Structure formats: structure tokens, C-alpha cells
Amino acid sequence: MFLETRKENETFKKYNKGGMKLKIIVIDLSIGEVAAPAEPIRAEQGWTVGELKQYIGEIFNLDPSCMRLVLEVYNDGRHLPNDASSLKGEGLYRKHTLFAASDSEDYERQYKESSIYRHVEAHVNSILLNITMPPLQEPTPALQPEALPNQQHCTIPTYFKLG
């Protein structure tokens, strides 16, 4: 299901039959932050990659002239460099996730040498673990850290950010 909201003074856009639902993850390359969660948008199957960039630029206030789109496909990122390609020709049919970043300096680099490439690769190759720790108990004298001289202590970080 796709629910769109609008402000009081806005009108809903007309959607044609056969549109597709996409999820957009915006990457702010200036601070190295990947927006979460992905934002749902609706696109038309007849659009080109350039038209999709224009639409994403309007929604997320990004410059489409230096925007890169990367399609998430089976835990891999596939760069969509050709603005004239149709979405259908690029393999977008119904539901897909796209990464979007707009940075003029990064746009000048080859894709595999760009910051967006590093961020997408890190994101699609990450594993998220949710760990529930048992409540702390009072240690018994036999389990005091001093009683176990060879045991090393570690701290589990609660947040990881790409730098």
C-alpha cells in the first residue's frame, strides 16, 4: 500500500496506471550520512533516468545535474549513469530501492572511485544485528575481573558511522 500525504495548500499529483513504487535513500556526501529509513516515492514506468533524477531533485531538494542514482540489486549497487535510458530498460519494474546523492565534486570522479560508491557498498554489504543483553547481575567473587587475569574486557559500540 502506498499512502501519500500533502500540505493543506498542495494538490495531489495525478498517477497513471502502471506506475511503480520506489524507495529512495539519500546520501549526504558532505557529512557522510545515509538517510534512514528509505523514503517511498511513486514513478512512472515510461520515464527516463533523467526524468527520475529531476523528480527526485524536486522532492529531496537535490541538484539533478550532478546526481548519481544507484540501484540496489541483490545486495549490490548498480550505477545508472545514462540519463536517456528508460527505467524499464534499466530493470526497474515495480518495487526497487535507489540510492541518490548530488555532489558536483563526487560527480566528476569515476563511479568506482566516488564517495557514493563507498557508501553504497558499505550499506548493501552490512549486516544489522539486534542483540538483547540480559539484565546485569551482581558478580560473584569467583567471577570478579581480578579473579580472571587473562580475560580481556571489551565495549560494544552502540553506533557505527561511515567516515
mmCIF file of the C-alpha atoms, coordinates in Angstrom:
data_MODEL
# 
_entry.id   MODEL 
# 
loop_
_atom_site.group_PDB 
_atom_site.id 
_atom_site.type_symbol 
_atom_site.label_atom_id 
_atom_site.label_alt_id 
_atom_site.label_comp_id 
_atom_site.label_asym_id 
_atom_site.label_entity_id 
_atom_site.label_seq_id 
_atom_site.pdbx_PDB_ins_code 
_atom_site.Cartn_x 
_atom_site.Cartn_y 
_atom_site.Cartn_z 
_atom_site.occupancy 
_atom_site.B_iso_or_equiv 
_atom_site.pdbx_formal_charge 
_atom_site.auth_seq_id 
_atom_site.auth_comp_id 
_atom_site.auth_asym_id 
_atom_site.auth_atom_id 
_atom_site.pdbx_PDB_model_num 
ATOM 1   C CA . MET A 1 1   ? 0.000  0.000   0.000   1.00 0.00 ? 1   MET A CA 1 
ATOM 2   C CA . PHE A 1 2   ? 1.214  3.486   -0.802  1.00 0.00 ? 2   PHE A CA 1 
ATOM 3   C CA . LEU A 1 3   ? -0.082 6.434   1.218   1.00 0.00 ? 3   LEU A CA 1 
ATOM 4   C CA . GLU A 1 4   ? 0.814  9.924   0.108   1.00 0.00 ? 4   GLU A CA 1 
ATOM 5   C CA . THR A 1 5   ? 0.300  12.979  2.285   1.00 0.00 ? 5   THR A CA 1 
ATOM 6   C CA . ARG A 1 6   ? 0.199  16.614  1.309   1.00 0.00 ? 6   ARG A CA 1 
ATOM 7   C CA . LYS A 1 7   ? 0.104  20.018  2.954   1.00 0.00 ? 7   LYS A CA 1 
ATOM 8   C CA . GLU A 1 8   ? -3.174 21.943  3.055   1.00 0.00 ? 8   GLU A CA 1 
ATOM 9   C CA . ASN A 1 9   ? -2.253 24.258  0.164   1.00 0.00 ? 9   ASN A CA 1 
ATOM 10  C CA . GLU A 1 10  ? -0.841 21.474  -2.095  1.00 0.00 ? 10  GLU A CA 1 
ATOM 11  C CA . THR A 1 11  ? -2.662 19.264  -4.547  1.00 0.00 ? 11  THR A CA 1 
ATOM 12  C CA . PHE A 1 12  ? -2.136 15.582  -5.138  1.00 0.00 ? 12  PHE A CA 1 
ATOM 13  C CA . LYS A 1 13  ? -0.294 14.642  -8.307  1.00 0.00 ? 13  LYS A CA 1 
ATOM 14  C CA . LYS A 1 14  ? -2.089 12.534  -10.864 1.00 0.00 ? 14  LYS A CA 1 
ATOM 15  C CA . TYR A 1 15  ? -0.815 8.983   -11.074 1.00 0.00 ? 15  TYR A CA 1 
ATOM 16  C CA . ASN A 1 16  ? -1.236 6.876   -14.138 1.00 0.00 ? 16  ASN A CA 1 
ATOM 17  C CA . LYS A 1 17  ? -1.999 3.189   -14.082 1.00 0.00 ? 17  LYS A CA 1 
ATOM 18  C CA . GLY A 1 18  ? 1.141  1.078   -14.193 1.00 0.00 ? 18  GLY A CA 1 
ATOM 19  C CA . GLY A 1 19  ? 3.327  3.305   -12.045 1.00 0.00 ? 19  GLY A CA 1 
ATOM 20  C CA . MET A 1 20  ? 5.988  1.920   -9.772  1.00 0.00 ? 20  MET A CA 1 
ATOM 21  C CA . LYS A 1 21  ? 6.791  2.343   -6.108  1.00 0.00 ? 21  LYS A CA 1 
ATOM 22  C CA . LEU A 1 22  ? 10.420 3.170   -5.379  1.00 0.00 ? 22  LEU A CA 1 
ATOM 23  C CA . LYS A 1 23  ? 12.276 3.690   -2.142  1.00 0.00 ? 23  LYS A CA 1 
ATOM 24  C CA . ILE A 1 24  ? 14.886 6.428   -2.171  1.00 0.00 ? 24  ILE A CA 1 
ATOM 25  C CA . ILE A 1 25  ? 17.829 6.528   0.233   1.00 0.00 ? 25  ILE A CA 1 
ATOM 26  C CA . VAL A 1 26  ? 19.519 9.932   0.088   1.00 0.00 ? 26  VAL A CA 1 
ATOM 27  C CA . ILE A 1 27  ? 23.222 10.051  0.906   1.00 0.00 ? 27  ILE A CA 1 
ATOM 28  C CA . ASP A 1 28  ? 24.609 13.373  2.102   1.00 0.00 ? 28  ASP A CA 1 
ATOM 29  C CA . LEU A 1 29  ? 28.199 13.085  0.910   1.00 0.00 ? 29  LEU A CA 1 
ATOM 30  C CA . SER A 1 30  ? 29.298 16.314  2.642   1.00 0.00 ? 30  SER A CA 1 
ATOM 31  C CA . ILE A 1 31  ? 28.832 14.710  6.075   1.00 0.00 ? 31  ILE A CA 1 
ATOM 32  C CA . GLY A 1 32  ? 28.883 11.043  5.072   1.00 0.00 ? 32  GLY A CA 1 
ATOM 33  C CA . GLU A 1 33  ? 25.371 10.325  6.285   1.00 0.00 ? 33  GLU A CA 1 
ATOM 34  C CA . VAL A 1 34  ? 22.972 7.787   4.815   1.00 0.00 ? 34  VAL A CA 1 
ATOM 35  C CA . ALA A 1 35  ? 19.363 8.816   5.444   1.00 0.00 ? 35  ALA A CA 1 
ATOM 36  C CA . ALA A 1 36  ? 17.231 6.162   7.060   1.00 0.00 ? 36  ALA A CA 1 
ATOM 37  C CA . PRO A 1 37  ? 14.634 4.938   6.588   1.00 0.00 ? 37  PRO A CA 1 
ATOM 38  C CA . ALA A 1 38  ? 14.197 4.977   2.830   1.00 0.00 ? 38  ALA A CA 1 
ATOM 39  C CA . GLU A 1 39  ? 11.546 7.390   1.568   1.00 0.00 ? 39  GLU A CA 1 
ATOM 40  C CA . PRO A 1 40  ? 8.834  5.955   -0.705  1.00 0.00 ? 40  PRO A CA 1 
ATOM 41  C CA . ILE A 1 41  ? 8.035  7.732   -3.967  1.00 0.00 ? 41  ILE A CA 1 
ATOM 42  C CA . ARG A 1 42  ? 5.934  6.878   -6.984  1.00 0.00 ? 42  ARG A CA 1 
ATOM 43  C CA . ALA A 1 43  ? 7.385  6.972   -10.506 1.00 0.00 ? 43  ALA A CA 1 
ATOM 44  C CA . GLU A 1 44  ? 6.081  6.272   -13.982 1.00 0.00 ? 44  GLU A CA 1 
ATOM 45  C CA . GLN A 1 45  ? 7.379  3.302   -15.965 1.00 0.00 ? 45  GLN A CA 1 
ATOM 46  C CA . GLY A 1 46  ? 7.692  5.418   -19.112 1.00 0.00 ? 46  GLY A CA 1 
ATOM 47  C CA . TRP A 1 47  ? 10.183 7.818   -17.507 1.00 0.00 ? 47  TRP A CA 1 
ATOM 48  C CA . THR A 1 48  ? 13.867 8.002   -18.320 1.00 0.00 ? 48  THR A CA 1 
ATOM 49  C CA . VAL A 1 49  ? 16.610 8.001   -15.694 1.00 0.00 ? 49  VAL A CA 1 
ATOM 50  C CA . GLY A 1 50  ? 16.967 11.760  -16.316 1.00 0.00 ? 50  GLY A CA 1 
ATOM 51  C CA . GLU A 1 51  ? 13.263 12.357  -15.628 1.00 0.00 ? 51  GLU A CA 1 
ATOM 52  C CA . LEU A 1 52  ? 13.512 10.328  -12.425 1.00 0.00 ? 52  LEU A CA 1 
ATOM 53  C CA . LYS A 1 53  ? 16.520 12.397  -11.337 1.00 0.00 ? 53  LYS A CA 1 
ATOM 54  C CA . GLN A 1 54  ? 14.533 15.567  -11.994 1.00 0.00 ? 54  GLN A CA 1 
ATOM 55  C CA . TYR A 1 55  ? 11.633 14.263  -9.896  1.00 0.00 ? 55  TYR A CA 1 
ATOM 56  C CA . ILE A 1 56  ? 13.908 13.128  -7.042  1.00 0.00 ? 56  ILE A CA 1 
ATOM 57  C CA . GLY A 1 57  ? 15.626 16.518  -7.172  1.00 0.00 ? 57  GLY A CA 1 
ATOM 58  C CA . GLU A 1 58  ? 12.283 18.280  -6.683  1.00 0.00 ? 58  GLU A CA 1 
ATOM 59  C CA . ILE A 1 59  ? 11.241 16.070  -3.780  1.00 0.00 ? 59  ILE A CA 1 
ATOM 60  C CA . PHE A 1 60  ? 14.537 15.967  -1.868  1.00 0.00 ? 60  PHE A CA 1 
ATOM 61  C CA . ASN A 1 61  ? 15.952 19.356  -2.927  1.00 0.00 ? 61  ASN A CA 1 
ATOM 62  C CA . LEU A 1 62  ? 18.903 17.825  -4.807  1.00 0.00 ? 62  LEU A CA 1 
ATOM 63  C CA . ASP A 1 63  ? 20.608 19.108  -7.954  1.00 0.00 ? 63  ASP A CA 1 
ATOM 64  C CA . PRO A 1 64  ? 19.728 16.628  -10.748 1.00 0.00 ? 64  PRO A CA 1 
ATOM 65  C CA . SER A 1 65  ? 22.595 17.842  -12.974 1.00 0.00 ? 65  SER A CA 1 
ATOM 66  C CA . CYS A 1 66  ? 25.203 16.224  -10.713 1.00 0.00 ? 66  CYS A CA 1 
ATOM 67  C CA . MET A 1 67  ? 23.023 13.499  -9.186  1.00 0.00 ? 67  MET A CA 1 
ATOM 68  C CA . ARG A 1 68  ? 24.026 9.878   -9.186  1.00 0.00 ? 68  ARG A CA 1 
ATOM 69  C CA . LEU A 1 69  ? 21.474 7.103   -8.843  1.00 0.00 ? 69  LEU A CA 1 
ATOM 70  C CA . VAL A 1 70  ? 22.462 3.612   -7.744  1.00 0.00 ? 70  VAL A CA 1 
ATOM 71  C CA . LEU A 1 71  ? 20.006 0.740   -7.939  1.00 0.00 ? 71  LEU A CA 1 
ATOM 72  C CA . GLU A 1 72  ? 20.153 -1.848  -5.159  1.00 0.00 ? 72  GLU A CA 1 
ATOM 73  C CA . VAL A 1 73  ? 20.049 -5.279  -6.786  1.00 0.00 ? 73  VAL A CA 1 
ATOM 74  C CA . TYR A 1 74  ? 20.599 -8.461  -4.749  1.00 0.00 ? 74  TYR A CA 1 
ATOM 75  C CA . ASN A 1 75  ? 22.927 -6.886  -2.177  1.00 0.00 ? 75  ASN A CA 1 
ATOM 76  C CA . ASP A 1 76  ? 24.853 -4.998  -4.814  1.00 0.00 ? 76  ASP A CA 1 
ATOM 77  C CA . GLY A 1 77  ? 24.720 -1.484  -6.207  1.00 0.00 ? 77  GLY A CA 1 
ATOM 78  C CA . ARG A 1 78  ? 24.323 -0.825  -9.930  1.00 0.00 ? 78  ARG A CA 1 
ATOM 79  C CA . HIS A 1 79  ? 25.095 2.696   -11.097 1.00 0.00 ? 79  HIS A CA 1 
ATOM 80  C CA . LEU A 1 80  ? 22.558 4.256   -13.503 1.00 0.00 ? 80  LEU A CA 1 
ATOM 81  C CA . PRO A 1 81  ? 24.738 6.722   -15.467 1.00 0.00 ? 81  PRO A CA 1 
ATOM 82  C CA . ASN A 1 82  ? 22.714 7.120   -18.675 1.00 0.00 ? 82  ASN A CA 1 
ATOM 83  C CA . ASP A 1 83  ? 20.034 9.801   -18.302 1.00 0.00 ? 83  ASP A CA 1 
ATOM 84  C CA . ALA A 1 84  ? 18.455 8.805   -21.633 1.00 0.00 ? 84  ALA A CA 1 
ATOM 85  C CA . SER A 1 85  ? 17.847 5.171   -20.574 1.00 0.00 ? 85  SER A CA 1 
ATOM 86  C CA . SER A 1 86  ? 14.300 4.174   -19.766 1.00 0.00 ? 86  SER A CA 1 
ATOM 87  C CA . LEU A 1 87  ? 13.562 2.944   -16.258 1.00 0.00 ? 87  LEU A CA 1 
ATOM 88  C CA . LYS A 1 88  ? 12.229 -0.280  -17.724 1.00 0.00 ? 88  LYS A CA 1 
ATOM 89  C CA . GLY A 1 89  ? 15.411 -0.688  -19.765 1.00 0.00 ? 89  GLY A CA 1 
ATOM 90  C CA . GLU A 1 90  ? 17.439 -0.322  -16.561 1.00 0.00 ? 90  GLU A CA 1 
ATOM 91  C CA . GLY A 1 91  ? 15.456 -3.107  -14.895 1.00 0.00 ? 91  GLY A CA 1 
ATOM 92  C CA . LEU A 1 92  ? 13.094 -1.044  -12.742 1.00 0.00 ? 92  LEU A CA 1 
ATOM 93  C CA . TYR A 1 93  ? 9.602  -2.530  -12.815 1.00 0.00 ? 93  TYR A CA 1 
ATOM 94  C CA . ARG A 1 94  ? 7.662  -2.468  -9.552  1.00 0.00 ? 94  ARG A CA 1 
ATOM 95  C CA . LYS A 1 95  ? 9.462  -2.087  -6.236  1.00 0.00 ? 95  LYS A CA 1 
ATOM 96  C CA . HIS A 1 96  ? 13.119 -1.137  -6.031  1.00 0.00 ? 96  HIS A CA 1 
ATOM 97  C CA . THR A 1 97  ? 15.429 0.792   -3.748  1.00 0.00 ? 97  THR A CA 1 
ATOM 98  C CA . LEU A 1 98  ? 17.635 3.528   -5.164  1.00 0.00 ? 98  LEU A CA 1 
ATOM 99  C CA . PHE A 1 99  ? 20.460 5.479   -3.555  1.00 0.00 ? 99  PHE A CA 1 
ATOM 100 C CA . ALA A 1 100 ? 20.687 9.139   -4.574  1.00 0.00 ? 100 ALA A CA 1 
ATOM 101 C CA . ALA A 1 101 ? 23.454 11.666  -3.994  1.00 0.00 ? 101 ALA A CA 1 
ATOM 102 C CA . SER A 1 102 ? 24.109 15.039  -5.561  1.00 0.00 ? 102 SER A CA 1 
ATOM 103 C CA . ASP A 1 103 ? 27.620 16.419  -5.234  1.00 0.00 ? 103 ASP A CA 1 
ATOM 104 C CA . SER A 1 104 ? 29.455 18.199  -8.063  1.00 0.00 ? 104 SER A CA 1 
ATOM 105 C CA . GLU A 1 105 ? 32.958 17.136  -6.933  1.00 0.00 ? 105 GLU A CA 1 
ATOM 106 C CA . ASP A 1 106 ? 31.987 13.500  -6.447  1.00 0.00 ? 106 ASP A CA 1 
ATOM 107 C CA . TYR A 1 107 ? 30.141 13.500  -9.777  1.00 0.00 ? 107 TYR A CA 1 
ATOM 108 C CA . GLU A 1 108 ? 33.419 14.282  -11.597 1.00 0.00 ? 108 GLU A CA 1 
ATOM 109 C CA . ARG A 1 109 ? 35.082 11.101  -10.282 1.00 0.00 ? 109 ARG A CA 1 
ATOM 110 C CA . GLN A 1 110 ? 34.784 7.693   -11.878 1.00 0.00 ? 110 GLN A CA 1 
ATOM 111 C CA . TYR A 1 111 ? 31.942 5.798   -10.192 1.00 0.00 ? 111 TYR A CA 1 
ATOM 112 C CA . LYS A 1 112 ? 34.161 3.159   -8.542  1.00 0.00 ? 112 LYS A CA 1 
ATOM 113 C CA . GLU A 1 113 ? 36.374 5.935   -7.118  1.00 0.00 ? 113 GLU A CA 1 
ATOM 114 C CA . SER A 1 114 ? 33.474 8.045   -5.814  1.00 0.00 ? 114 SER A CA 1 
ATOM 115 C CA . SER A 1 115 ? 32.195 8.545   -2.287  1.00 0.00 ? 115 SER A CA 1 
ATOM 116 C CA . ILE A 1 116 ? 28.715 7.329   -3.200  1.00 0.00 ? 116 ILE A CA 1 
ATOM 117 C CA . TYR A 1 117 ? 30.244 4.022   -4.341  1.00 0.00 ? 117 TYR A CA 1 
ATOM 118 C CA . ARG A 1 118 ? 31.927 3.536   -0.943  1.00 0.00 ? 118 ARG A CA 1 
ATOM 119 C CA . HIS A 1 119 ? 28.730 4.407   0.939   1.00 0.00 ? 119 HIS A CA 1 
ATOM 120 C CA . VAL A 1 120 ? 26.512 2.141   -1.154  1.00 0.00 ? 120 VAL A CA 1 
ATOM 121 C CA . GLU A 1 121 ? 28.980 -0.759  -0.931  1.00 0.00 ? 121 GLU A CA 1 
ATOM 122 C CA . ALA A 1 122 ? 29.174 -0.391  2.852   1.00 0.00 ? 122 ALA A CA 1 
ATOM 123 C CA . HIS A 1 123 ? 25.384 -0.188  3.115   1.00 0.00 ? 123 HIS A CA 1 
ATOM 124 C CA . VAL A 1 124 ? 24.488 -3.172  0.926   1.00 0.00 ? 124 VAL A CA 1 
ATOM 125 C CA . ASN A 1 125 ? 27.220 -5.328  2.479   1.00 0.00 ? 125 ASN A CA 1 
ATOM 126 C CA . SER A 1 126 ? 26.304 -4.555  6.094   1.00 0.00 ? 126 SER A CA 1 
ATOM 127 C CA . ILE A 1 127 ? 24.648 -6.919  8.479   1.00 0.00 ? 127 ILE A CA 1 
ATOM 128 C CA . LEU A 1 128 ? 22.420 -5.476  11.171  1.00 0.00 ? 128 LEU A CA 1 
ATOM 129 C CA . LEU A 1 129 ? 22.300 -7.434  14.397  1.00 0.00 ? 129 LEU A CA 1 
ATOM 130 C CA . ASN A 1 130 ? 19.752 -6.753  17.098  1.00 0.00 ? 130 ASN A CA 1 
ATOM 131 C CA . ILE A 1 131 ? 21.140 -8.094  20.355  1.00 0.00 ? 131 ILE A CA 1 
ATOM 132 C CA . THR A 1 132 ? 19.211 -8.167  23.604  1.00 0.00 ? 132 THR A CA 1 
ATOM 133 C CA . MET A 1 133 ? 21.511 -8.247  26.608  1.00 0.00 ? 133 MET A CA 1 
ATOM 134 C CA . PRO A 1 134 ? 20.337 -9.894  29.825  1.00 0.00 ? 134 PRO A CA 1 
ATOM 135 C CA . PRO A 1 135 ? 19.957 -7.633  32.866  1.00 0.00 ? 135 PRO A CA 1 
ATOM 136 C CA . LEU A 1 136 ? 23.130 -7.026  34.862  1.00 0.00 ? 136 LEU A CA 1 
ATOM 137 C CA . GLN A 1 137 ? 23.632 -9.254  37.869  1.00 0.00 ? 137 GLN A CA 1 
ATOM 138 C CA . GLU A 1 138 ? 25.864 -8.752  40.859  1.00 0.00 ? 138 GLU A CA 1 
ATOM 139 C CA . PRO A 1 139 ? 29.116 -10.609 40.110  1.00 0.00 ? 139 PRO A CA 1 
ATOM 140 C CA . THR A 1 140 ? 30.051 -13.432 42.415  1.00 0.00 ? 140 THR A CA 1 
ATOM 141 C CA . PRO A 1 141 ? 33.560 -13.351 43.933  1.00 0.00 ? 141 PRO A CA 1 
ATOM 142 C CA . ALA A 1 142 ? 34.695 -16.143 41.579  1.00 0.00 ? 142 ALA A CA 1 
ATOM 143 C CA . LEU A 1 143 ? 33.736 -14.039 38.524  1.00 0.00 ? 143 LEU A CA 1 
ATOM 144 C CA . GLN A 1 144 ? 35.333 -10.738 39.584  1.00 0.00 ? 144 GLN A CA 1 
ATOM 145 C CA . PRO A 1 145 ? 37.615 -9.316  36.854  1.00 0.00 ? 145 PRO A CA 1 
ATOM 146 C CA . GLU A 1 146 ? 40.584 -9.573  39.237  1.00 0.00 ? 146 GLU A CA 1 
ATOM 147 C CA . ALA A 1 147 ? 39.928 -13.320 39.549  1.00 0.00 ? 147 ALA A CA 1 
ATOM 148 C CA . LEU A 1 148 ? 40.279 -13.760 35.784  1.00 0.00 ? 148 LEU A CA 1 
ATOM 149 C CA . PRO A 1 149 ? 43.654 -12.128 34.897  1.00 0.00 ? 149 PRO A CA 1 
ATOM 150 C CA . ASN A 1 150 ? 43.803 -13.368 31.270  1.00 0.00 ? 150 ASN A CA 1 
ATOM 151 C CA . GLN A 1 151 ? 40.290 -12.209 30.348  1.00 0.00 ? 151 GLN A CA 1 
ATOM 152 C CA . GLN A 1 152 ? 40.110 -9.054  28.259  1.00 0.00 ? 152 GLN A CA 1 
ATOM 153 C CA . HIS A 1 153 ? 37.200 -6.671  28.520  1.00 0.00 ? 153 HIS A CA 1 
ATOM 154 C CA . CYS A 1 154 ? 35.591 -5.067  25.511  1.00 0.00 ? 154 CYS A CA 1 
ATOM 155 C CA . THR A 1 155 ? 32.943 -2.473  24.888  1.00 0.00 ? 155 THR A CA 1 
ATOM 156 C CA . ILE A 1 156 ? 30.351 -2.992  22.168  1.00 0.00 ? 156 ILE A CA 1 
ATOM 157 C CA . PRO A 1 157 ? 29.810 0.241   20.231  1.00 0.00 ? 157 PRO A CA 1 
ATOM 158 C CA . THR A 1 158 ? 26.189 1.293   20.019  1.00 0.00 ? 158 THR A CA 1 
ATOM 159 C CA . TYR A 1 159 ? 26.562 3.352   16.857  1.00 0.00 ? 159 TYR A CA 1 
ATOM 160 C CA . PHE A 1 160 ? 28.603 2.976   13.697  1.00 0.00 ? 160 PHE A CA 1 
ATOM 161 C CA . LYS A 1 161 ? 29.048 5.791   11.201  1.00 0.00 ? 161 LYS A CA 1 
ATOM 162 C CA . LEU A 1 162 ? 30.966 5.814   7.936   1.00 0.00 ? 162 LEU A CA 1 
ATOM 163 C CA . GLY A 1 163 ? 33.710 8.398   7.925   1.00 0.00 ? 163 GLY A CA 1 
# 
